[in-house]
Structure formats: C-alpha cells, structure tokens
Amino acid sequence: MIIDCHAHLVPPALLDAIRDAKGNFPSVKLIEEAGSLGFSFAGGKPTRPVSKPLTDVASRLQWMNSNKIDRQVVAGWLDMFGYELPAEEGIRWSRLINSALSDIAKTEPRFIPLATVPLQDGQRAAELLREAHQAGFKGVMIGTQPKGKGGVLDDPSLVPFWQAAHDLGSIVFVHPVFESGDDRVHDYGMANAVGRITDTLIAMSRLIYAGHVTRYSNAKIVAGIGGAALPYVIGRLRRNYSLDNKLGDPDAALAAMYYDTIVQDPRALRYLADVVGADRIMMGSDMPFPIGDLAPCKIVEETRFSDVERKAINGGLASKLFGI
C-alpha cells in the first residue's frame, strides 16, 4: 500500500458550513472572493482565499491514481486554523473543521484525516485532542506558532496538550504557518522556499531543547519538510547542548521523531536517512501546493535505498503509525 503522509484538504462542505455558522464566530470575518472564502481572525491580516485544488476532491483522487497512491493523510489548511481566536471560539472553530474532515473520510475512505485543535489554549487543545481520538482520528496537525505570530510550541501553557498527546499516543505533525516570523522572506518567493524551513527549524529546535520530544515520548512527532534543516545543523545543536546540559538532547530527539520526504533532492533525502534512519521517514507530497512534491514517489525511487527501506518509506511506516 502506497501512502502519502502529508497533504491538505478543505472539504467543500466545510465552506458551506462556515457560511451557515458565521453567527457563532464573531471574531471571524469571512471574505468572499471568486466563489471561495478567505478569513480574517480577530481583526488580523486576511488569509489567502481557499484555492480550488484544496477543495477539488475528484481531481485529488485522479492525481492519487496517476501517482499510484492508495491512501493519503489529509489535514486542514494552516491558514485557517485560527489560533488568533478567543479560546471558546477557537474550540468551536476546530470542531467544525474536524467534523468536515471526519465526514469526508467516511465518504472517501482513501483519505486518512488529521484533526486540528485550538492551540491558543493548552487545556482546550488537550480536550479536543481526546475528543478527536474518540471520533477515530489518529492524531493532529499543528502549526509552528500558536497564538499567532511569534508563538512557541514549548509555551508552558501547552503542557496539557503535550501530556494528552503522550497519553493518547497521538501523531503530532508539526507544520509551518504562513507567516514565518521574518519579513525578509517576502520577496523572490522566499516565504515558500526558505521561510517555511526557518519557521519549522526554530519551532522544532525549541521543542528539542525544552525536552518535549523525549519527555512526551509516546507522542509520535513528525517534523515536516524533511526535518526542515535539522539534520544539517545537528552538529551545531549538539555543540550547543554540550555547553548547557540542562537542554534536551538533540541526538535523542532526532532519533525519536519522524520525517517526510519533501526535500526535492535525492542527495538531501539520502542525508536525512543517514542522520535519522530510513525507518523514520514517510513519503509525502504537501499536496496541493506547488512548493511541495507533486510526484512524490519519484524521489524515493531515485534515492539510494534498499527495497526494504523503500517499501517502509512508501507506506510501511505510515501503515504502522496510523494503524492501517
């Protein structure tokens, strides 16, 4: 079974549900644009509108067929996670997204959904994570910056969430958000090319040094975008750790996490495997975004792997983690 471990989907019914329930979300401004929706959360900067490839289920299935992909792990779209919302609104908003993802996975069982949680409030995020598991979700996708720009995943208020993820054995897929936190990337397409990497690298490094990766070891943490430069900077992370032994051990953390293949270069993918082990890697596309890998089996085929490693990367590991 070939499984794409990293994709995004906005079920078409979700947009209608949001329009119907807009009175329940006074802090969400809906921006109608060419038949789609953009959002402004709590008076913040408007998001991009939801693109057609995010909602086009028929085209998605056709793409999966052409790439010989049997199943696809789908999370929502990070732009609309709404971490800036007041906590009570945030939990209602996350429930609405999760309900739509759950429904479409029942209609089209080739999709494996990841939930979202209101990460602006650790206690409510823990509550909704437990609720999601009861509904059949195996885990959650979270953004790198809870509470909006500059938020950190090692915030003490998020301990209840991390403890719940540990207790439940949740898959926790860490994904960059739209604003990387550095305005220098807003030219030359660098927000996608570089900003997503630096954003994820900083968020993951904080989790590592805070000790969260090893402390909440039963949570299955996935570092997206091939670990976002973590393997390349492991020497510097290790050196920093040697200067302050109160920090979490980066080598132990990298060995405990999981990674996708979205590095766009077989040499980089081979290096990732050399550092973390091929048995920690899952094939992924970041579908439907152009910066992703829209022929994701190709890089696995072109990288120097054994047949056993290739089978694990292309679906064996994901089957194990998601209980397929």
ABEGO torsion letter per residue (X at the ends): XBBBABBBBBBAAAAAAAAAAAAABAABBBBBBGGBBBBBBGGBBBBBBBBAAAABAAAAAAAAAAAGBABBBBBBBAAAAGAABBAAAAAAAAAAAAAAAAAAAAABAABBBBBBBBAABAAAAAAAAAAAAAAGBAEBBBBABBGEBGBBAABAAAAAAAAAAAAAGBBBBBBBBABAGBAAAABGGAAAAAAAAAAAAAAAAAAAAAGAAAABAABBBBBBGGGGGAAAAAAAAAAAAAABAABBBAAAAAAABBBBABAGBAAAAAAAAAAAEAAABBBBAGOABAABBABAAAAAAABBBBAAAAAAAAGAAAAAAAGX
